[in-house]
Amino acid sequence: MNRVNNPKREDWPEILRRPTQTVADIEKIVESIFEEVRTNGDRAIKKYTDQFDRVQLDTFLVTAEEIKEASDSVPTELKKAISMAKSNIEKFHAAQKTTKVELETMPGVMCWQEKRPIQKVGLYIPGGTAPLFSTILMLTVPAKLAGCGEIILCTPPDKKGNVNPTILYAAQLCGVTKIFKVGGIQAIAGMTFGTETIPNVYKIFGPGNQFVTVAKQLATKYGVAIDMPAGPSELLVVADDSANPAFVASDLLSQAEHGVDSQVILVTTSEKLINAVEQEIESQIKTLPRVAIAEKSIGNSKLILMKDDKTAIDLINDYGPEHFIVCVENEDFYLQNIQNAGSVFIGNYTPESAGDYASGTNHTLPTNGYAKQYSGVNLDSFMKSMTFQKISKEGMEAIGPSIELMAEAEGLQAHKNAVTLRLKS
């Protein structure tokens, strides 16, 4: 990892730069595939599945027989672990339900707000080097709790045309409506426009590589909403001498193994800790099956020594990490002052892995600094808020004259007339 000592503020943007391509670098590729899928439907999906996934498929829809066969092959102990995680996720997201907000703003003027589920949602589940079946729990559980009627899932097939069995098991366990063997840009395009096989949806959820992220952003140009621009994973740890260096190193490596474009950062006021963590990383990385990926990610990553906590939290808020681990003696300072983070993990015994899998919080989080303006996925992500109002005769007599004056001041005579007619009646 690259070491940085007390960087000047003017150097922070370069030091904190993510190892990702810009939208402009890959937007043309995404746009061309989108246009082809919009024009040619399934034919274009088959073409790009052959090109990118190296498999020719006659149909993309996963059959009931495939789901049963896959489910039977998942080990019992893994099924129990998935069930426990699903239970915790359900508990936490069910607790996010809110009641109807109702208020009489003045006599005779009643306003209220209710929530309605998004009717059709699409989930994208990466299935390449790491088949993220855990993301199915994170997305399908709140979608079902919200009451979404149609939940479709796209995930890339392997070179034999199969989907990871645990992905299929988790999908049927959580209530996915249909599963399609489609990945990458073409999956996002399929859910955006709809094809002969894949239905179009109103909102797309799920993480992916930089191409999937840009594809999701492009989908918004065609009237489809997205959860957030969730790209390559990232983690920032703030720690001091009260932290266990082995734990810190293991957390950094847990994110580094996601992909070669992932990034991890340690921020500390202790040079002693940096030295200890660096040694632990060198030791632990050798034992990882995904060592080649982790090593490339570590090359994008930083060990940053800061002079004090105040400067450290300013830098952290400037970065806006997806995952933020706080492992310091003065943890209250960081918890009170953190403004930009997707999800926060506190103390020596709270690894980021807990949030990734089973504690109950959602792991679909904003990356690339989008934690400054986006929330992670939650129950409300699958719902829309609708406002209602009902005004009585007496209420119109009270509020009407103010509406008339405001409408006339804006030069909107028809707006005024709609009130005046009622007042005269």
Beta strands, then each sheet from edge to edge (+ up, - down):
strand 1: 2-5
strand 2: 101-106
strand 3: 109-117
strand 4: 120-124
strand 5: 150-155
strand 6: 178-181
strand 7: 203-205
strand 8: 225-226
strand 9: 234-239
strand 10: 263-268
strand 11: 302-305
strand 12: 323-327
strand 13: 343-346
strand 14: 383-391
sheet 1: 1+ 11+ 10+ 9+ 12+ 13+
sheet 2: 2+ 3- 14+
sheet 3: 6+ 5+ 4+ 7+ 8+
end
